[in-house]
Amino acid sequence: MTLRAPPDERDLDSLRSFGVVNLDKPPGPSAHQVAAWIRDATGQGRVAHGGTLDPKVTGCLPVLLGDAARMAQVFDDAIKEYVTVLELHDQAPADITDIVAEFETDIYQKPPRKSAVKRQLRSRRIHALDILEREDRRLLLRVQCASGTYIRKLCHDIGLAAGTGGHMGDLRRTATGSFDDGSLSTMHDLVDALAFAEDGDESQLREFIQPAERALVHLPQVTIAPSAAREVAEGAPVYAPGVIETGSAEVGDATPETGAQVVCVTPDGAAVCLGTLVDDPDGDSGLVVELDRVLV
């Protein structure tokens, strides 16, 4: 079993088959349609995106390519950030800043009737909620929230609390987990870069398609020996003798808690699997990581 090369040493075919594109979704198509276009453009049999966006919504949409689609679950609990226009139906009250601040907490929402999920009341965390600008009846809001939060419903509820009524205007997602709008690429960028790569200039495509490990930087790492990685590739879990160390630059060197989701990597940083930590990785024997997704 041949393991993947280190993330920064892969050829273009390897990047396409285990990569991620931080896409600037345009208005019009759905997130599913955009992901399908990228699948066809890159020649991959499978892709997965980092969270549904309605057709009119723009912004940050990470798209996992090829084998990386197996790890789409890493976006399930990713914090999302949006910038939206709240259109109040009358002049904002003097205490609108305080009213908005009251929503920076756990809120309850029921999915809309057209939603693909079951319509039942559920709790979602609003981590941060700021008024960026005010103009007449319009408020420009920045929202950091748990995955699955309905911004349209949030705007509606703020309008009710303000006593004016209100609805959501434009909406743009500015961050999904560790991906933000500082490194977005458009569909046109990607298609052009693919054409340049066909002519021998790989530089732009390497800028737009990143190694899939980029989507895992928020997870605790368990570094395992190459021999253990080959066993994982055949479906075996990770045992203590195969563990080299834990920790990463992003999340620190502290040993993750039992029950935490972790990513197992080779000593050169290539992702091997996603799993659940079930015992002390510093132990001498026993099962350490149960497999959730094999990535090699």
Steps between C-alpha positions, in 0.01 A plus 500: 500500500651832389418794729446853373791737460532788747237771437749750355666246268201363307458511127189653343318171457543429870375848589191457286423161652552614862461876508275785606391817319392801707237616252327838482151376418323729252131594521264285294598132526460295816800371694428152362505628140826687553662191654388295199659751262828475689477120492468506122766768449760317709409155367422354841235235554393643833503833684341635820441855616529663840141597569188580301456850357173609338518616136497873582765472772866560411833441665720242666429144382785253555475213251678171570628314194528128430589286800481809722120486465510216752577752775212742437388436859771738622276789393193372690584692818709777342422853617367712214531878457264713293453863408136588438275800454210522745218701345283643780144597412517829694763724656726314741430566867762686703602181679546288186863422592387352832218308329740343249746413779230296677516248215867422566409185689332163448185554293216273393401459137270279295614423142285662228233297322715465188793362699637153427523419874230408749306803626553488873613764747875493558766703673780680316784708646564855381867545591528864392255754357618850407348800325761607243305790345162677529317687224138606551308177556784273390753333728810321373559208736788258548389167645720219631281201568468126534450295187134470407399850613237665278609862452169591335315389815750684719434825311126445529526448876718808552241703311227372731709580809560852366126552463532593135500167321782419263636264238833389362640680196830394344695218663862398455694231683844626597638195683449125540711355778865577422419630149419867451455757224866599503597221258196441282513399136220529246380241251662710225830501693493122529407434136772737380756339730408154370557624144838653592600172667423313178749734330765430763449787748394337829552802726143636500338160542724424798381828651132411460506126579650443843591165659195356673684508833422874496144409604626305804720758671244557779508136611741347754766296323630155581822428310540132422780293352493420127457130584191584710369721217519208258299287743240778530473501121391136525236585762689440825458747790793680659675329791734660751826355359432676170461846656799735473360821652192721537443869437535747214593862436133602476357334813810471720680207660245410767374142486142501365223378730360151468203507263642784290506483123860486379687477174780248471793609284833360389823661627512716184147632555293290258150426631423131551163488674244673716419324822390517862755496780405217736805471726823672602723534190806505728425151628708192421223276370137483403263664257547876469296621199185344359459572130224726364632566148804350326657766275766295318 
